[in-house]
């Protein structure tokens, strides 16, 4: 089979699936994308509002180099398709004791802000913590994030070549435990502990190595003109221009196999033949048999359990009053321990940190109608779903008022997505937004990688390696596309070599070798 003969069906139009579809269609594969929803993006979705579509999913655009490379690999330039604005203020932070801190793009200015807010000692501690995060990020980017199939032996070898990483990792310590001894001021420990939630974890159970997430943000945060969902529609447009077909409102009910190999998918609209199926959904859907019993063998239960956090997400338009907002603003709960204790009990936290994205910040008057997204951490599938909506709405907006922030009107329940709502949107996820939990030192090695045990079936998305978050899901699409192209080339070479009187192995390689390498 040549690349141009390969029929690829991508199940799910999330960012990982879109990135892979773009790469594969660029290489000449016959790509069809099926998604049960009516638009691309997956969790990168929007909801209607009086001010226009408002983001109701990821809001933070970091690690721009991942997207620059994706566009470059398909002969495009990111800036020719999306307007990105670097944010001067990475995030604004408020505490209920009156403390305020802006972390900014200028490293020296952030240090000054920390020193001004919490004292000279806190400033020195922040500088040391930032250096640690930078070393960890640089040390693990290659052997973990950029590697399609991370191996514990290779990672260990990388650490041994840089022994300082052992102390930086603080193995066998939680992120909260590390931060407690790193910062003498509890405000900073609470602030950086929140980064565990970026990948769906609790700082009290997530490994200390997750402190490297701060470095991903410190290297730059951008806003996307038109909202984050513009990234999804842009990737869809580019893939279509290369021949990819998108079937929306098309739910795949079964992955069809014959002779132990994938041969297609079944949908309500009928059968779609395929040589390759790329699953861009929560891998738990495979493990639980949602796409047919044979597909259960694709991933192990350990790949999908325990589950990561969910969230309560409001997306609405209103006029803000009171507190000064940045594009990203965090209002901390009084006691971080109480929040994560409640989440561990599968309960909605009553003392929770609230994150607010002001999507139109800087583009409209401060008191004008504008779009907002609010995120509060939630457990996957709370014990009592009847207590989700009304108490959540009351609690969130009461808490904002305590901070001095109010809105021209309180949004209705239709603007709120709960953990149960996310489970309905993303089948078998149990509402978890980040796939498998990041808890435990070895969690990063327990996510499934692009290749599965079933020939012809591959994985991408936030539930697969290298994990949750928009850049990580995009990298997973890169890893999956590279694995598919490599396997197609290998199959083509094997067949050509076996043909009597056909091309030699060398000429077959020359004809079939893709330009997409495992590192692109």
N, C-alpha and C positions, 0 to 999 in steps of 0.2 A: 504494500500500500504506500503510495506517495503522499506527501503532505497535502497536495491539492485533491486527493481522493478521499481524505479523511473527513468523515462527518462527525462534528463535535456538538453535543448538546450540553449547554450550561444550565444547571438548575439553580435559579436565583440570580437576580440582577443587583446584588449588593456590590459594594466597591471592589471586593476581591474578584467576583465573577465578571464585573465590567472590565477590570484591568486585564484579566486573563483573556476575555473575549476579544478585546482590542489587540492584544499581542498575537493571539492565534489567527485572527482574521487578517492581520497584517502579514503574517507568514504564509497565507494562502489557504488555510483550513476553511472548510464549509461549516460555519458556526451558526447555531440557532440557540437563542437564550429564551428560556421559559421562566415566567415569574407569576405567582398567584396574585400579585398586586397589580395595580393599574399603571404603574410608573416605575422607572428605575430608581435605584438607591438603597433598597433594603432598609436597614435601620437609619440610613441617611434620608429621612423622609420629611415631608412638609405637611402642615395643616392649614386650612383656610383661616383668614382673619380679615378684619375690616381694613387692614393696611396692606393686604396681599398675603401670599403664601409665607408662612413663618416656619423656620427650621424647628423640627421636633425630634432631632436625633443628635449626632455629634456636632459640636460647635467649634472645636479647637483645631486649627490647621497648623501642624508642626511638621518638622522633618521635610522641608520643601524639596530637598535633594532627591527624595524618593520619587516625587511626582515629576521633577525635571527630567529624571532618567527615564521614567515611563514614556513621557512625551517624546524625548529624544530618540528612544529606541524604535519608535514608529514614524520617525521622520518629521516630527512636529516640535513646536516650541510652546511651552506652557503659557508664556505671556501673550501669545497670539490668540489664545482661546479663553483665558480666564484673567480677570483683573484682580490681582492680589495686593492687599495693602498691609505692609508691615506695621504691627502695633507697637507704639511707643510704650504703652502700659500693658505688660503681659497679663496682669490681673490685679484687681484692687481687693483688699481684704478688710473686713470689719469684724470686730469682736464686741460682745455686749458690755464690756467694761470700758468702752470708749477707745480702745486701741485701734489704730488704722495703719495699714502698710500697703504701699504700691511696690510690686516687683516689676521692673522695667527692662527694656531691651538693652540699655546701657548697664553693663556689669558694675562699673564703679558707682553709678547712681543708685543701683539697687543696694549696694553695700552701705552707701551713705544713708539711704532711707531706713535700712535696718538699724543702723547705729543711732540715728535720730529717734527712732520709735522705741528701741529697747536697750540702748546703751552700747558702750564701746566693746564690752565683753561679748555681747550678742553679735556685734559686727564681726569680731574675730572668729567666732564660732560659725557664723554664716559663711565666711570666706573659706574656712577649712572644709565645711560640708560641701560647698560648691566644687572645690577642688577634688574631693573624694568622688562626687557624682560624675565629674568630667572623666576621671581616670576609669571609673567603672564603665561608663558609656563607651569610651574609646576601646577599652579592653574586651568588651563583650559584643560589640556591634558586629565584628567580622565572624567570630566562631558561633554566634547564636542567631542574631537577627538576619544577617545577610546569607546565612547558610541554609540550604533547603532542608537538610536532614542533620540537625546538630547531634554530635556524638559526645557522650560524657568524657570519653578518653581524650578527644581533641580539645575540648574545653579545659580539661585538667592540664593538658600540655601547655595550652596558652597561658593559663594562670601560673604554672611553674616557670615559664619564661619571664613572667613579670610578678615576682613574689609579693610585691607590695599589694597586689590585688587581693591576696588572702585576708589581710587585715581590713582592707576596704570593704570586702564582701561581708565581713562580720558573720561568718557562717554560724548557723544554729541560733542566730538571734533574729527576733522579729524586727520589722521596720520601726514599730513603736518603741521597742527596747533600745534599739540603736539611737533613736532620736532623743530619748529620755536622757541618755548620757552625753549626747552630742551638744544639746542646747540646754543652757541653764534657765532660759526663759520658756515657759510652757506654751506661749503663743506660737513660737516658731516650731516647736515639736508638733503641735496640733496642725499647723499649716502644712508642713511637709509630710505628715502622716496621711493627709488627705490624698496624696498622690497614689496610694494603694488602690483607691476607689477608681482611678483611671482605668484599671484593668479588672475591676470587679471584686476587689478584696478588702479585707479589714487590715488596718495597720498592725493590729495586735496578733494577727495570724499569718500575715504575708512576710516573706523573707526580707532581710535588710537590704539585699541587693537592689530592691525596687527603688531605692533612693536615686538610682541613675535616671529615673523618669524626669526628675527636675532638670537634668541637663538637656533633655530633648526639648523642653519648653524654654530653657534659658538661651538656647541657640536660635530662637526666633519663633514668633507666633504671628500668623497672618489672618486677616479677615478676607472673605471671598465676596466680591461685589455680587449682589443678588442672592447671597446666602450659600451655605455649604452644599445645598442640593444642586447648585450649578455644576459642581464637579461631576456629579453622577450623570447629569444630562449631557455634559460635554463628552465624557467617555462613551456614552451611548451613541452620540452623533458621529464621533470618529470611527467607532466600530462599524456602524451602518455604512459609512462611506467606503469601508473596505469589504463590504458584502455581507456582514453579519445580519441576521434576521432576529427580531425581537417579538416574542409572543407574550403579551401581557394578559392578565386575568386568566392565566393558564396554569392550573395546579397539576403538578406531576404526582400521580398516585403510586407509581411503581417503576422501579428500575428493572428492566427486563434483561435476563441473562440466558445464555444458551451455551452448553458445553463449558460452564465455569467462566465465561467471558461476557462482558456487557455487550448487548446487541441493540439497545434502544430504551425508550421510556414510554410509559402509558400516561395519557392525559385524558381529561373529559372530552377533549376534541378528537381523540384518536391516538394511534401509535406513531411514534417518531423513531425511525431507525437511527442508530448511532454506532460508530466505531469507538468513540470516546464519550464518556459522561463525566462532566466536572460538576461536583455537588458544592454549591455555594450557599449552604444552609447550616443550621446547627447540627453538628455531627451526631447529637443525641437522637435526631430523627431517624438516622440510619440504625443506630444501636438499639432503638426500641421497636424496630420493624415497621416504622411508618411508611417506608417506601418499599415494602415487601420483605418477606422473611429472609430470602437469600442475601439481601444487602446488609443484614445485621452483622455478617462476618467482616464487613469492611473496617469496622473500628471496635476496639475493646471498651468495655464499660469504664475501665480506668481512664480512658481518653476523655470521658465526658462527665465524670463525677469525681469529687463533689462539685456543686454548682456555684457559679459566681453570683454577684449581687444583681438585683434588678433596680428599678427606679420608679418614682412617681414624677411624671413629666407634664408640665403645663406649657402650652404654646398658644399665645393669644396676642392681641393688640390692645393697647391702652395708653393713656397719658400718665407718665410718672410724676410724682410730687415728693419733694423732700430730699432724701439722701443723694449725693452726687454719685453717678454711676460711671463705670468704664465699660468697654465692650464686654469684658468678663469680670464679674464681681462676685465675691464669696462672702456670705454672712455666716459666721461660725456658730455652731451650737455651744451651749454653756459648758457641757461636759462631754468630751468625745467618747469617754468610756461608756456612758449611758447610751449613746447612739448605737455603738457597735455591739453592746450587750443585747439590745433589743433586736437588732438584725440577726444576731446569732440564735435568738429564740424564735426566728421567723415572724417577728412582729414589726409593725410600722413604728419607727422611732418617734418619740414625742419631743425629744430634744435633739433636733437634727441640724446639721449644716445645710444651708441652702445656697445653691449656685444659680446665678442669673446671667443670662446672655442678652445684652441689648443689641439686637441684630442691626438696628439702624443708627447706632451710636456714631456721632460725628457727621452723619449725613442729613439729619433733620434737627430742628430746634429742640433743646433739651426738654421742653414741656409739650412737644407735639405728639400726635398719635404715632406710636411706633411699636415695633414687634419685639416680643420677649419670649424667651424660653427659660423655664425654671426647672431645675432638677434637684430632687431630694432622694437620697439613697433609700432603697427598699429591699426587702428579702425576696428571693425567688418564691413565688406562690405563697403569700402570707397565710397564716392559719385561719384567719377570719376575713374573707374577702368582703363581707357585708360592711365591714368597718373601714373600707378603703377610701371611698370617694369623698363623702361629706366631711368626715373628720380631717382628712388630708387637706382639703381646700381651706377649711377654717383654720387649721393649725398653721399652714404656710403663710397665709396673708395676715394673720394675727402676729406672727413672728416678724414679718416685715414692718408692721406698724410699730412694734417695740423698738425696732432699729431706726424708726423715723422715715420709713419709705411707705408710700401708699400709691394707689393707682386710681385713675378716674372712675373705674368700675371694676368690680370683681368678676373675673371670667367664670363662665358656667362650667358645669361638669363635662360638657362636650369637649372642652379644651384639655382635659386631663386624661393621660394614659397611665394606667396602673400596671403592676406586675401581671395581673390576670389579663389585662388588655394586651400586653406584650406577648404573653403566651399564645393568645389567639392570633396575633399578627405573625408570629414566628413559631410555627408548630413544633411541639416537643421541647421547646426551649425552657419550659417552666418559668418563663418570664426573665430568665437570666440573660443579660445583655452582652456578656463577655465570654460565653462558653464555659469551659471548665474553670474552676476556682484557681487563683494563683497562690493559694495557701500551701506552705511547705517549700523547703529549699529545692526540691527536685521537680516542682510543678511544671517548670518550663520544658522539661524533657518528656512530660506525660501528655502533651497535646499531640493529636495525630498530625502527621506530615502529609505532603501532597499525594504521594503514592499510597494506595490501600492494598489489602491482600487480594482484592478482586481485579484481575486483569481488565484494563480499560476504564476503571473507576478511580477518579482522583478527587481531591478535596481542596478547597480554598475558603477564605473568609476568616472572621474573627475567632471562630471556634477551632481553627487549625493553626499550626505553627506559621509565623512566630507569635501569634496571639492577637489580642483585642486592640482596637484603636484604628483610625483611618490609615495611617502610614503602614501599620503592621498588616492590616487586611490587604492593602495594595501590594505589599511584599509577598504575601501568600499567593496572590494572583500571579506574580512574577515567578515564584517557585513552581507553581502548578503548570504554567505555560511552558516553562523550561523542561520540566519532567516529561510533559506530553510530547514536546518536540523531539527530545532525546529518544524517547521510546519509539516514536514514529520512524525516526531516522534509523534506529536499530532494526526495526521490523522490516523496513524497506531494504536495508543492506542485506539482511539474512535471506530475504526472498530472492534478491538479485543474484546473490552468491550461489543459491541453490538451483538457479535456472541453467540448464545445459545450453552451452553456446551463448549464454547471456553475458552481461557486463561482468567484469572482474570485480572483486571486492573493492579495490581502490577506486574504480570508476563509479561504482554504485555509491560509495561514500561521497565522492565529489558531487554527484548529482543530487543526493538526498540530504546532504548535511545542511541543517538550518543555520541561519545567521544568528538566531537567538541562543545564546549560551546560557549555562546555568547561572551565570553571574549577572545577566542583563535583565 
